[in-house]
Amino acid sequence: MVETDRRPVERIHADILVAGGGAAGVAAAVTAARSGASVILVERYGFCGGGAVAGLSGTVCGLYEATDQRERAPQKVIFGFVDEFIAEMEKRGGLSNPIRYGKTWTRVHDPLIWREAADTLLSDAGVRIIYHAEILAALCEGQVLEGALVSTVTGRVEIRAKTCVDATGDGALSAMAGLETYMGDGQTVQNPTMVFRMLNVDVTRFQNAYGGDSIMPVEVSELIAKADGNGYSLPRRKIWIFPTTRPSELMCNCTRIVGEDGRELNATLWRDFSEAEVQGRRQVREYARFFRDTLAGCENAVVNDTGVQVGVRQTRQVRGEATLTNADVVTGAKFADGIARSPWPIELHSGEKPRVEWLLEDWYEIPFGCFVPKASEGLLTAGRCLSAEHEAVASARVTAQCFSYGHAIGHAATIAARDRVSVHAIDGRDVRLLLNQDGARLDN
């Protein structure tokens, strides 16, 4: 047997190639294009959004400080590109007002409008978008990454670029290039979740019964515990429920997906990823049935949407020149070359229930070196594959921060491509200065 694809290989070039169209990839591509670079963005689906849309995480987490003062109004501390994206969603009616999440706040978005906002910003900036493009291989010359070979409906396309950005979430391009990656805590990663939406809910009755906090009260956890094993299979007891921008709809973050043998599933393994999808869909139906039978306002509710794929929280981290540590997060560390900040708690999803550790009325910063892979040239990372310790990733991976990472790396990639300098020669303090000039307000 001979493997063959006799279709001709198309060859294209750009200053910057961005792999992945999640929050980080969109921000990086738009920022670089606005800075004068020619940019190609490749995305495996027919839309942008990554975990926020395909995984239906559905919220913009990480915008606001946490506090023990329940009467305190939301204090927004993340600025820059994220503000533009928020504005695009707001003007389309696709973003909620702040919603209580424990000691902080989040905002729920409409996943369809997220896609449209991304399309608009990318197109207006002049980014060349290639949807339905799967990366097949990294194109390397020694330790220099020069581009990627991708598969499209037309055939294979060879994309050469002066600088590449791995915004795949899984660090896929970096792994293909042979860079050092690692996973979780001794290879154990946070478990995936199948998020779903339910329609025909009396949201007012639901909130009157269970409160306005998206983290459900102990009463609901006790009802789940009582039902589990008594006609229902409900492996997760502490659940999060969000009203959406659509009438009579709730977004439900309830499932806890592990293997049939009880182990945490790794979404970089095809067997695990496939098992997670099947288990996730089964759990959605079980929780939906429990809601209808038990929870106020849900008597006539129906499942009207799930993620295009299971929501993935953690896979590969790409070893960088710097590493965000667990201690950096809990102590609110600040860095001269910090290119993003995060007030989001450590939010660990493994074991029997989620664990949340709050950072109160403070934030930490993420240094530029976390996005500069070691022993490689021509490549920067952006998004949840940053170089960070296990618990630190559980805080640093959320959407608002991914927008910030992309904003920063878009500027850095432009410097490398325009000035033909090594990514290792870029000073993170210079990137921070550019970000402040571009609305990030890192020194305010």
DACORBEL-V974464 format. One record per helix or strand. SS is the DSSP state (2 for helix, 1 for strand). FROM is the first residue (numbers start at 1). TO is the last residue. Records with the same first field share a line. If there is no record, write none. Layout:
SS=FROM-TO + FROM-TO
This chain:
1=10-19 + 39-42 + 59-60 + 64-64 + 66-66 + 76-76 + 95-95 + 99-101 + 104-109 + 128-130 + 134-141 + 144-151 + 156-166 + 181-183 + 185-185 + 188-188 + 193-193 + 196-199 + 215-215 + 228-228 + 232-232 + 240-243 + 250-253 + 258-258 + 264-264 + 302-306 + 311-311 + 316-318 + 320-320 + 324-324 + 338-342 + 346-348 + 355-357 + 360-360 + 364-367 + 373-373 + 377-377 + 379-381 + 388-388
2=23-34 + 50-53 + 81-91 + 111-125 + 172-176 + 203-210 + 218-227 + 270-294 + 326-330 + 368-371 + 390-396 + 399-419 + 423-425 + 428-437
